[in-house]
Each structure stands twice: as C-alpha cells, then as structure tokens.
C-alpha cells in the first residue's frame, strides 16, 4: 500500500470528528497532522538537487487572529495529501548548478559580496523562481514547483498555533532578521546580510529558515486578504493581481513582525531584490514503497538495479530502484 493510499485512510478517519464540528468550532480546533507511520521523511532526487522533506497531510487554521498585528482573515485549510518541501532555502550552489547545466535562463544572481555556496540565493524574481523549478522538473522528471501560500503557512507552522513556530516571540538566536530597536548593526541581533542555510534549528517538520534569512516566493497571485473564494484545499489562488505574487517568511532585513507565520506581502513577478529567494515543493505522485531497504535486500530483490546509484534513491539504500518505487 503506497503513501497516498495509507494517508487517505488516515484522513478519512481523522476527518470524521472534524466534520461533526460547526464551522466556528472547526476554525477554533487545533491543527492536526495525518502522518503515515514509518514513512520516508527525506530524500534527494539527484546530485545537486535540493534535499527534500516529506510534509504529512493535515488540517489547520490559516491566517492570524484579529489581535495579531496585520492579522489576515482566518479560515480552515485541508492538506489532503502529503507533499515534499526543500529542507532549506535554495542555495547559490544549487542555483549555480542550474545555470551551469543550461537552465534558469542563464541568470546568475549577484551575491552582494556576502558569498555564494550554502547561502540562500537572492536577487531572484518570481519568474526566476519558476524557471528554477521548471529546470529541476525537467532534469529529474518529477513535479517540482513553488509552494502554494497555504502549503507554505502549513509547513511554516508545523503543527503550531503560535505567532512563530517557536512560540509567540522570536529571538535572533532562532532566525536571521533585524532584531534591533534602531536598525543599528551589524551585530548578533542585526546581521545585515544572509547567513548559510541551516544556521538555526529546524521547525517541527524539519524545515530550516521558514522565518527570516530570505523571503520566499510562492505560487499565488497577490490579493489583499482572504475571502470566501480563497482555496481551502492547499491549492494556489489565481485570483487578484497576477502580475504580482505573494512572498512569505520575511528576510534578514525585516523586523520580527514581518516574520510571523501568518505575515504576507507581495511583489511584482519580475522584481529582483537582495531580500528575496525561493523554496520549492514537489508532488509525490510516484510514492509506492515507504519502507527502508537495506543494501542486502535491495540487491536480492532487484539485482538488475544493483550497484551504486549516482544519487538516485534516498530510501536507506544507495540503490536506484525501478521507477514504480521512486518517490
């Protein structure tokens, strides 16, 4: 039984109680995650590809309560199937691989003199971010894309209801942002530049830098606030101004309030700023085997596929399995 089938069974069971609630009760209900036991949690599709984390299905209340600064209208969202999200913001090293291999329209963004490598790529527009996801999809044959706004907030909250995934307050020891009172720096509270990805602890889903470092483009067209027509199934919204797109997470130059899990802003699809980067998602359409294979039983079961893979499967073995067993 594959991941989607197992998840579907858990979702049906879990939604029975939630479906019995009134709309007001459901809005106030705590978030739930429907995770398949012993399922794979992380994988990499190829050498130079970003490390991906499997995000379980679930349901949560999106938006901010009226008392929260800049609160967006709360509404309930169901993420009915698991999906994968890059563990880190896309790095300069990963972007440069795209350019070196003929992708990303040949655009090599500036690093402002701060360094490339494991620092998050910046100075990329929404169009650039889409080009990276499209290149990666073509390279791997997998469904890489930008996150929807609701997927992003679900992944950022990671089962929490607080202002940030770490609680109702944020500190510079937990994220890269302007934590100063007067904008002075550089200092430990206002670094005034990006830092290498993964410099701070991951959230409950295993994702790093969902708050700060660089802001992250998502798929959705820009609109001022959620309405009754806003998707509640995890899909992106294509209403509103589609020359503009939503940006999430806040950056190294932003204050704490702009890093809230519910905080949202936007920009023109061609804008390139040194505060903006990208994180990507991938569908799990080919998920079939959700148990770890050892070197011995992989060799025994699939001798034609024995031998070290260049970087294919990331089940616990080093072997590239037949496509039906790929994520």
Buried (B, 14 or more C-beta within 10 A) or exposed (E): EBBBEBBBEBBEEBBEEBEEEEEEEBEEBEBBBBBBEEBBBEBBBBEBBBBBBBBBBBBBBBBBEEEBEEBBEBBBBBBBBBBBBBBBBBBBBBBBBBBEEEBBEEBBBEBEEBEBEBBBBBBBBBBBBBBBBBBBBEBBEBBBBBBBBBBBBBBBBBBBEEBBBBEEEBEBEBBBBBBBEEEEBEEEBBBBBBBBBBBBEBBEBBBBBBBBBBBBBBBBBBBEEBEEEBBBEBBBBEBBEEEBBBBBBBBBBBBBBBBBBBBBBBBBBEBBBBBBBBBBBBBBEBBBBBEEBEEEEBBEEBEEBBEEBEBBBBBEBBBBBEEEBBB
